Amino acid sequence: MLGWLYALLTVLLTVQHYLKGPDSHNNYLIFARSFFNLLDEKNLYLPYPKYYFDLYLYSPTFALFMGPLAMLPTWLGLFLWNALNNAVLYFAGRRLFPDDNRRQALYLLLILVDVLTALHNSQANCLLTGLILWTYINLQNRRPGWAGLCLALAAFIKVYGIALGLLFLFYPGFWRNALWAAFWLVALALAPLLVVSGSALQMMYQGWYAVVSQKATGIQLSLMGVLQSWFDFPLRLRGLVQAVGLSILVLPALLYRRAWAEADYRRLYLASLLIFVVIFNQMAESPTFIIAVAGFMLWFLYYRRSTALGWPLFYLAFALTSLSATDLLPHAVRNAYFDVYKLKAVPMIVAWLFIQQQLLLYPRWRERLFQATKAPQVAPG
């Protein structure tokens, strides 16, 4: 039933945004046109107002992979693009909870609002979320080649996807697994050479670096944005905040190597990593939060019974993060408070700090986390 719901919503959203005109599916037009710019050996990262507004921000490899969709009529390419995003995430959600149909269904329902927010923008965030989850799933199933491919695909969609490499630490055969990831990263980096010259590809990668660096000067829905809007935190110190956050993320992995083999530790780390790549991404936008919400809901469904904060965190996340992008929130309130104070990011920041605290103090939490996974999933109260 949920599969049909996801499919129906994909069709309805595609029809809606196609009929509203090019401005409503501009992101897809950017992605599709990038393939033809690649074939013409143009700089992918310059404005092309004849075809779309804004800039292309993804890799040359991503532009190459958009080819099969770009050559189709726009309505069909847009539908298949949205379907791909939804399918990769949907089936990852199914496989994330093996032999637990109830958690599978709950997970897919709890992330649905954020899935729709991402699809409304025709961006790649659902696809990226699914690839992160598939990396974890393939590592769990001892399929390092597939895990490496998913990691590489994620990295060539958004650079911060490379953070997935931290997951490889927790599985046997690290060097073999890492070599698979390195192989796919190199292979995909060079894949555009199938259609462009070496000098053109070098120019494109230089352009990618330049446009990402330029975009990184802004502040949107992130921890740095909250600090800046609430406390007038100096923007020049945003790199320091990210460095501190990365240190806190990595520290538990260094402290508890014996815990790497434990399922609860791996799940906690995956949840933390999914939230981390959003709240420490200074340019995170509203559709990006499907990644963080996917991590939080994974934690919630497994570990909300480990703490009395489980349900309060859920209500906070659902109200401020998920529903804030919908029409249920009056535009006047969004403009006056949510946009100004970056409130959408706040629940994910609080959730990440709590999850990270469970990782940092993992020996104290181990038994409570284990018992929480065995508790029946029932309604609050």
FINUDO-634314 format. One line per 5 residues: number of its first residue (from 1); their letters; for each residue x, y, z of C-alpha. Coordinates in nm, 2 decimals, always signed. Last residue first. Layout:
// residues N
NUM	a	X Y Z | ...
This chain:
// residues 381
381	gpavq	+0.10 +0.76 +2.62 | +0.27 +0.74 +2.29 | +0.17 +0.49 +2.03 | +0.33 +0.15 +2.01 | +0.65 +0.00 +1.88
376	pakta	+0.73 -0.30 +2.09 | +1.05 -0.29 +2.29 | +1.34 -0.50 +2.16 | +1.53 -0.21 +2.01 | +1.49 -0.01 +2.33
371	qflre	+1.65 -0.29 +2.53 | +1.97 -0.27 +2.33 | +1.98 +0.11 +2.36 | +1.93 +0.09 +2.74 | +2.21 -0.18 +2.76
366	rwrpy	+2.46 +0.02 +2.56 | +2.39 +0.37 +2.71 | +2.67 +0.38 +2.97 | +2.92 +0.21 +2.74 | +2.82 +0.46 +2.46
361	lllqq	+2.90 +0.78 +2.64 | +3.03 +0.96 +2.34 | +2.78 +0.78 +2.12 | +2.48 +0.86 +2.34 | +2.61 +1.22 +2.36
356	qiflw	+2.62 +1.23 +1.98 | +2.26 +1.12 +1.97 | +2.17 +1.41 +2.21 | +2.37 +1.67 +2.02 | +2.23 +1.55 +1.69
351	avimp	+1.87 +1.57 +1.82 | +1.92 +1.93 +1.94 | +2.07 +2.03 +1.61 | +1.79 +1.85 +1.42 | +1.53 +2.03 +1.63
346	vaklk	+1.69 +2.37 +1.56 | +1.73 +2.35 +1.18 | +1.38 +2.45 +1.09 | +1.40 +2.74 +1.34 | +1.65 +2.93 +1.12
341	yvdfy	+1.59 +3.25 +1.33 | +1.49 +3.49 +1.04 | +1.33 +3.23 +0.81 | +1.13 +3.06 +1.09 | +1.04 +3.38 +1.27
336	anrva	+0.89 +3.67 +1.06 | +0.88 +3.50 +0.72 | +0.76 +3.17 +0.84 | +0.50 +3.33 +1.07 | +0.37 +3.55 +0.79
331	hplld	+0.37 +3.26 +0.55 | +0.13 +3.07 +0.78 | +0.26 +2.72 +0.86 | +0.02 +2.45 +0.75 | +0.12 +2.54 +0.39
326	tasls	+0.42 +2.31 +0.43 | +0.79 +2.38 +0.48 | +0.76 +2.42 +0.86 | +0.58 +2.08 +0.89 | +0.89 +1.87 +0.88
321	tlafa	+1.14 +2.07 +1.08 | +0.95 +2.27 +1.34 | +0.64 +2.05 +1.41 | +0.78 +1.71 +1.33 | +1.12 +1.77 +1.49
316	lyflp	+0.97 +1.92 +1.81 | +0.72 +1.64 +1.83 | +0.99 +1.38 +1.78 | +1.23 +1.53 +2.03 | +0.95 +1.54 +2.29
311	wglat	+0.87 +1.17 +2.21 | +1.23 +1.04 +2.26 | +1.33 +1.27 +2.55 | +1.23 +1.02 +2.81 | +1.52 +0.81 +2.69
306	srryy	+1.60 +0.46 +2.56 | +1.24 +0.42 +2.44 | +1.31 +0.65 +2.14 | +1.59 +0.41 +2.03 | +1.49 +0.21 +1.73
301	lfwlm	+1.21 +0.41 +1.57 | +1.35 +0.74 +1.69 | +1.71 +0.68 +1.57 | +1.59 +0.59 +1.22 | +1.35 +0.89 +1.23
296	fgava	+1.65 +1.12 +1.31 | +1.86 +0.99 +1.03 | +1.58 +1.02 +0.77 | +1.50 +1.37 +0.91 | +1.86 +1.48 +0.85
291	iiftp	+1.86 +1.37 +0.48 | +1.50 +1.49 +0.42 | +1.64 +1.82 +0.55 | +1.80 +1.91 +0.21 | +1.46 +2.03 +0.08
286	seamq	+1.47 +2.32 +0.33 | +1.81 +2.44 +0.23 | +2.16 +2.36 +0.36 | +2.42 +2.61 +0.26 | +2.62 +2.60 +0.59
281	nfivv	+2.64 +2.23 +0.58 | +2.70 +2.15 +0.95 | +2.33 +2.09 +1.01 | +2.29 +1.88 +0.70 | +2.60 +1.64 +0.69
276	fills	+2.56 +1.60 +1.07 | +2.20 +1.47 +1.06 | +2.29 +1.18 +0.84 | +2.61 +1.11 +1.03 | +2.43 +1.10 +1.36
271	alylr	+2.18 +0.85 +1.24 | +2.45 +0.63 +1.08 | +2.65 +0.65 +1.40 | +2.36 +0.54 +1.61 | +2.29 +0.25 +1.37
266	rydae	+2.65 +0.14 +1.39 | +2.66 +0.15 +1.77 | +2.33 -0.04 +1.80 | +2.45 -0.31 +1.56 | +2.77 -0.38 +1.75
261	awarr	+3.09 -0.46 +1.56 | +3.23 -0.11 +1.60 | +3.19 -0.13 +1.98 | +3.55 -0.26 +2.03 | +3.68 +0.06 +1.86
256	yllap	+3.52 +0.27 +2.13 | +3.72 +0.59 +2.17 | +3.83 +0.66 +1.82 | +3.48 +0.61 +1.67 | +3.34 +0.82 +1.95
251	lvlis	+3.58 +1.11 +1.86 | +3.48 +1.13 +1.49 | +3.16 +1.33 +1.52 | +3.29 +1.55 +1.80 | +3.59 +1.64 +1.58
246	lgvaq	+3.37 +1.70 +1.28 | +3.16 +1.94 +1.49 | +3.47 +2.13 +1.61 | +3.60 +2.16 +1.25 | +3.26 +2.28 +1.13
241	vlgrl	+3.24 +2.54 +1.40 | +3.59 +2.66 +1.32 | +3.51 +2.69 +0.96 | +3.21 +2.91 +1.05 | +3.45 +3.15 +1.22
236	rlpfd	+3.44 +3.42 +0.95 | +3.06 +3.43 +0.99 | +3.10 +3.60 +1.33 | +2.82 +3.48 +1.56 | +2.54 +3.74 +1.59
231	fwsql	+2.39 +3.53 +1.88 | +2.06 +3.42 +1.74 | +2.10 +3.48 +1.37 | +2.47 +3.38 +1.35 | +2.45 +3.09 +1.58
226	vgmls	+2.14 +2.95 +1.40 | +2.30 +3.00 +1.06 | +2.62 +2.83 +1.18 | +2.41 +2.53 +1.30 | +2.25 +2.52 +0.96
221	lqigt	+1.96 +2.65 +0.75 | +2.14 +2.92 +0.54 | +2.48 +3.09 +0.55 | +2.67 +3.21 +0.25 | +3.04 +3.19 +0.16
216	akqsv	+3.01 +2.83 +0.05 | +2.85 +2.93 -0.27 | +3.18 +3.07 -0.40 | +3.37 +2.76 -0.30 | +3.11 +2.54 -0.47
211	vaywg	+3.13 +2.76 -0.79 | +3.51 +2.75 -0.80 | +3.55 +2.38 -0.73 | +3.29 +2.29 -1.00 | +3.47 +2.53 -1.25
206	qymmq	+3.80 +2.36 -1.19 | +3.63 +2.03 -1.24 | +3.49 +2.16 -1.57 | +3.82 +2.29 -1.70 | +3.99 +1.95 -1.62
201	lasgs	+3.71 +1.78 -1.81 | +3.76 +2.01 -2.11 | +4.14 +1.94 -2.11 | +4.08 +1.56 -2.09 | +3.84 +1.57 -2.39
196	vvllp	+3.47 +1.50 -2.35 | +3.22 +1.21 -2.42 | +3.37 +0.90 -2.26 | +3.60 +1.13 -2.06 | +3.29 +1.20 -1.85
191	alala	+3.36 +0.87 -1.67 | +3.69 +0.99 -1.52 | +3.54 +1.10 -1.18 | +3.32 +0.79 -1.19 | +3.61 +0.55 -1.22
186	vlwfa	+3.82 +0.73 -0.97 | +3.55 +0.74 -0.70 | +3.45 +0.38 -0.79 | +3.80 +0.25 -0.74 | +3.85 +0.45 -0.42
181	awlan	+3.53 +0.30 -0.27 | +3.64 -0.05 -0.36 | +3.98 +0.02 -0.22 | +3.82 +0.14 +0.10 | +3.63 -0.19 +0.14
176	rwfgp	+3.94 -0.39 +0.09 | +4.13 -0.17 +0.33 | +3.85 -0.20 +0.59 | +3.81 -0.57 +0.57 | +3.57 -0.60 +0.86
171	yflfl	+3.32 -0.32 +0.91 | +3.31 -0.02 +1.13 | +3.56 +0.20 +0.95 | +3.36 +0.19 +0.63 | +3.09 +0.41 +0.79
166	lglai	+3.34 +0.70 +0.80 | +3.36 +0.70 +0.42 | +3.00 +0.83 +0.42 | +3.16 +1.17 +0.47 | +3.23 +1.16 +0.09
161	gyvki	+2.86 +1.26 +0.05 | +2.98 +1.61 +0.15 | +3.06 +1.67 -0.22 | +2.70 +1.65 -0.32 | +2.59 +1.45 -0.63
156	faala	+2.94 +1.31 -0.71 | +2.99 +1.21 -0.35 | +2.66 +1.02 -0.34 | +2.76 +0.83 -0.65 | +3.09 +0.74 -0.49
151	lclga	+2.93 +0.62 -0.17 | +2.68 +0.41 -0.36 | +2.96 +0.25 -0.57 | +3.17 +0.18 -0.26 | +2.87 +0.01 -0.09
146	wgprr	+2.81 -0.20 -0.40 | +3.17 -0.32 -0.41 | +3.18 -0.37 -0.03 | +2.88 -0.61 -0.03 | +2.91 -0.75 +0.33
141	nqlni	+2.53 -0.73 +0.40 | +2.58 -0.46 +0.66 | +2.81 -0.27 +0.42 | +2.54 -0.29 +0.16 | +2.28 -0.15 +0.39
136	ytwli	+2.51 +0.13 +0.51 | +2.58 +0.24 +0.15 | +2.22 +0.19 +0.06 | +2.12 +0.44 +0.34 | +2.36 +0.70 +0.20
131	lgtll	+2.24 +0.63 -0.16 | +1.87 +0.67 -0.04 | +1.95 +1.01 +0.12 | +2.12 +1.13 -0.20 | +1.83 +1.02 -0.42
126	cnaqs	+1.59 +1.19 -0.19 | +1.81 +1.50 -0.20 | +1.84 +1.52 -0.58 | +1.62 +1.82 -0.64 | +1.29 +1.84 -0.82
121	nhlat	+1.18 +2.11 -0.57 | +0.84 +1.97 -0.48 | +1.02 +1.63 -0.46 | +1.22 +1.75 -0.16 | +0.92 +1.88 +0.02
116	lvdvl	+0.73 +1.56 -0.06 | +1.01 +1.35 +0.09 | +1.01 +1.57 +0.39 | +0.64 +1.50 +0.45 | +0.69 +1.13 +0.39
111	illly	+0.97 +1.08 +0.64 | +0.74 +0.95 +0.91 | +0.53 +0.74 +0.67 | +0.83 +0.55 +0.53 | +0.97 +0.49 +0.88
106	laqrr	+0.63 +0.37 +1.01 | +0.59 +0.12 +0.72 | +0.94 -0.02 +0.76 | +0.91 -0.03 +1.14 | +0.59 -0.24 +1.11
101	nddpf	+0.74 -0.47 +0.84 | +1.03 -0.57 +1.06 | +1.22 -0.86 +0.88 | +1.50 -0.62 +0.78 | +1.45 -0.26 +0.88
96	lrrga	+1.68 -0.06 +0.65 | +1.57 -0.27 +0.36 | +1.23 -0.11 +0.33 | +1.37 +0.24 +0.37 | +1.63 +0.17 +0.11
91	fylva	+1.34 +0.06 -0.12 | +1.17 +0.40 -0.07 | +1.48 +0.61 -0.10 | +1.59 +0.47 -0.43 | +1.23 +0.46 -0.56
86	nnlan	+1.15 +0.82 -0.47 | +1.46 +0.97 -0.64 | +1.42 +0.75 -0.94 | +1.05 +0.84 -0.97 | +1.12 +1.21 -0.95
81	wlflg	+1.37 +1.18 -1.23 | +1.14 +0.95 -1.43 | +0.86 +1.20 -1.41 | +1.08 +1.49 -1.50 | +1.22 +1.30 -1.80
76	lwtpl	+0.87 +1.21 -1.92 | +0.74 +1.57 -1.90 | +1.07 +1.71 -2.05 | +1.06 +1.48 -2.35 | +1.35 +1.24 -2.33
71	malpg	+1.72 +1.31 -2.42 | +1.78 +1.47 -2.08 | +1.67 +1.15 -1.90 | +1.93 +0.92 -2.06 | +2.19 +1.19 -2.03
66	mflaf	+2.15 +1.28 -1.66 | +2.44 +1.04 -1.58 | +2.68 +1.26 -1.77 | +2.57 +1.57 -1.58 | +2.63 +1.38 -1.25
61	tpsyl	+2.98 +1.30 -1.36 | +3.05 +1.66 -1.44 | +2.97 +1.73 -1.07 | +2.69 +1.93 -0.93 | +2.63 +2.30 -0.88
56	yldfy	+2.44 +2.42 -1.20 | +2.36 +2.78 -1.15 | +2.04 +2.99 -1.12 | +1.79 +3.04 -1.40 | +1.72 +2.80 -1.69
51	ykpyp	+1.75 +2.75 -2.06 | +1.81 +3.09 -2.22 | +1.95 +3.21 -1.88 | +2.26 +2.99 -1.91 | +2.47 +3.10 -1.62
46	lylnk	+2.82 +2.95 -1.59 | +2.90 +2.64 -1.40 | +2.89 +2.38 -1.68 | +3.18 +2.54 -1.87 | +3.11 +2.42 -2.22
41	edlln	+3.24 +2.09 -2.37 | +2.94 +2.07 -2.61 | +2.86 +1.72 -2.47 | +2.88 +1.86 -2.12 | +2.65 +2.15 -2.20
36	ffsra	+2.41 +1.89 -2.34 | +2.42 +1.70 -2.01 | +2.39 +2.01 -1.80 | +2.06 +2.08 -1.97 | +1.90 +1.80 -1.79
31	filyn	+2.02 +1.90 -1.45 | +1.93 +2.26 -1.49 | +1.59 +2.18 -1.63 | +1.53 +1.95 -1.34 | +1.60 +2.23 -1.10
26	nhsdp	+1.37 +2.47 -1.29 | +1.07 +2.25 -1.24 | +0.82 +2.52 -1.12 | +0.98 +2.79 -1.32 | +0.94 +2.58 -1.64
21	gklyh	+0.56 +2.58 -1.62 | +0.28 +2.51 -1.37 | +0.18 +2.21 -1.58 | +0.51 +2.03 -1.52 | +0.50 +2.10 -1.15
16	qvtll	+0.15 +1.96 -1.09 | +0.20 +1.66 -1.32 | +0.52 +1.57 -1.15 | +0.37 +1.61 -0.80 | +0.07 +1.40 -0.89
11	vtlla	+0.28 +1.12 -1.04 | +0.52 +1.10 -0.75 | +0.24 +1.11 -0.50 | +0.08 +0.81 -0.67 | +0.40 +0.62 -0.66
6	ylwgl	+0.47 +0.69 -0.30 | +0.11 +0.59 -0.21 | +0.13 +0.27 -0.42 | +0.45 +0.17 -0.24 | +0.28 +0.24 +0.09
1	m	+0.00 +0.00 +0.00
